[in-house]
Amino acid sequence: MADLSPCYEVSATLVNQYLEDVVGIYSKTNQSTIVHTWTSPIYKRASSQMYLLQESSTGDWIISKDDIGKIVRLRQDRANYAQTPDTDISPWRRETGIIGTSILDLKVTGKACDGESCENLPPKNDDKGLSIRNDNTVIIYIGCTVGGLFLI
């Protein structure tokens, strides 16, 4: 299972009225959801009742007004059961059911938090290989050439 961040920052270049209660720091709670074959933590924004969690039925990451994901505000469709929300698998979109409601500049970034201060975590390599974040970082890249398969 991937190493999960203690908190995530949700940010956007243009914060409009729809996004102002969504952007901010989301910290890990004691709650979790069961997704596929693992337990996924639920994150909560401190200054409002807004939650960042993984939807059990689809594997999509959502930002919801409730901790069970019934009042969904934003969704990252086709997340392919990504174990962390800070991927660029697909853009986040408003949960309106209307095509073209993507918010292309919305970013979710993993943070190492200590109370109020947060620092950026190192870049993730989920789509390029195996990345383990702890005291010793291990990254395995696999590539193909005309001559065969090789490991870097």
N, C-alpha and C positions, 0 to 999 in steps of 0.2 A: 504494500500500500504506500502511496505517496506521503511524503512528510508534509503535514498540514500546518499552515501558518497560524500563529496565535491571533492574528487579526488581519483584516483586509481593508484597503482604502478604495472607496468607490469615488471616482472623479470624472469630470467632464469639462471640456474646454468652454462650452457655452452652457451655463446652468440657468435654465428657465424655470418658470413657476412649477412645471411638472416635476422637475428634478431636484428642486431645492431641499425637499425632505428625504431624498434618496442618497445624495452624495454625503460622504463622511467616512468615519472609521467604524468598522464593524468588528466587535470583539467576540471571541469564542464564549459560548454559554455552556451550561451543564447539560443542555438538551442535544439530542441528535436524531437523525432519521436513518432508517435502514434502506440502503440503495444497493441493488444488485446483490453482491456478496460481502459488503462492508458496511460499517457504521460511519456516517458522515456528520460532523458537528454542525450545529446551527450557530450562526453569528448574528449579533444584535447591535444595531446602531444606538449609541448611548443617549443621544439627545432626542430621539423620537422612537415610536413604536414601529420600527422597520427591521426586517430580518433578511439575512442572506442565507439561503439553504439550498440543498439539492433535492429536487423533486423525486420521490421514490418511484413513481410509475414511469417516468420518461428519462431520468438521469440529467434533465436540464437543470442548470443553476437558475434560481429565481430570487428576486427581491420582492418580499411580501409584507403586507401590513400586519400579518399574524404569523405566529410561529409554526403553524401547520401547513402554510402555503395555500390557503383558500382565497385570500384577497391579494392576488398577484399584481404587482405594478410593472415589473420588468422581467424579461426572460431571455436567457441565452439559449436559443433553439439549437437543436442538433449538437448538443454538447458531447454526445457519444460517451456518456458516463465518465467524463473527465473528473478526477478525484479532487481537483481544486478549481476554484472559479476564475483564477487569473491566467486564463488561456485566451488565445485569439481564434478559437475554432470557428466561431461565428459571431456576428455583431449582436449586441444586446438590443432588444426592441421593446416598445411599449406593449403591454398586454391589452390590446384593443381588438385583435382579430382582423385588423385592416392591413393589407399589404403595404409596404413602404413606410412603416413606422419605426424603422431601425434608427438607433442612436449610435452613429458610427464613431463618435469621439468619446463614448463612455468607456472607461477603463477600470478594471479591478486589479489592484496590485497587492501582492502579499507583503506584509510588514512584520517586523519583529518588534513587538510593543512591550514597553515597560511603563505601565500607568498611562500618562498622557503623551509621552514621547514615543515616536515610532521612527524606525530606520528601515530603509529599503533592504529587502532580502536580495541575495544574488539572483541573477537572471535564471529562469527555469529553462530546461532543455527537454521538456516532455515530448515534443514532436520529433526530436532528433536522436533520442536514445534513452538510456536509463540514468537518472540523476538522483543521488541520495544526498540530502542536506543534513549534515551533522558536523562534528569536529573534523572528520575526514571526508572529503568530497570524492565520489566515484562517478565518473561519466564514461559510458561505453557508447561508441558510435559504430554503426554497422553500415557498410556501403557495398554497392555492387558495381562491377566493371564488366567489360566485355570478357575479360579473362577469368572472372569468378567473383567470389565473395571475400571480403577482407574486413578485419577489425582494426580500428585505430586506437 
